[in-house]
Amino acid sequence: MRTTDLKDLTNTVEQLRKELHADLDASFVEAVVRAEEQNPEDDAEALRAIQAALKAVLVAMGAI
């Protein structure tokens, strides 16, 4: 994916997060987009990265 396309996608996702789910951690959403961008052909690796990002958010919140 071209850098400009990724930036546009990230900006759009962030705008939607703010409008629809402002309580959702922005760094988690960014990590999900980054995991998918970095692992376009490796779903297992993308999922591991997303799970790690989710765990980090939950730990920071004191949920686990």
Stockholm file with secondary structure:
# STOCKHOLM 1.0

chainA/1-64         MRTTDLKDLTNTVEQLRKELHADLDASFVEAVVRAEEQNPEDDAEALRAIQAALKAVLVAMGAI
#=GR chainA/1-64 SS CCHHHHHHHHHHHHHHHHHHCTTSCHHHHHHHHHHHHHCTTCHHHHHHHHHHHHHHHHHHHTCC
#=GC SS_cons        CCHHHHHHHHHHHHHHHHHHCTTSCHHHHHHHHHHHHHCTTCHHHHHHHHHHHHHHHHHHHTCC
//
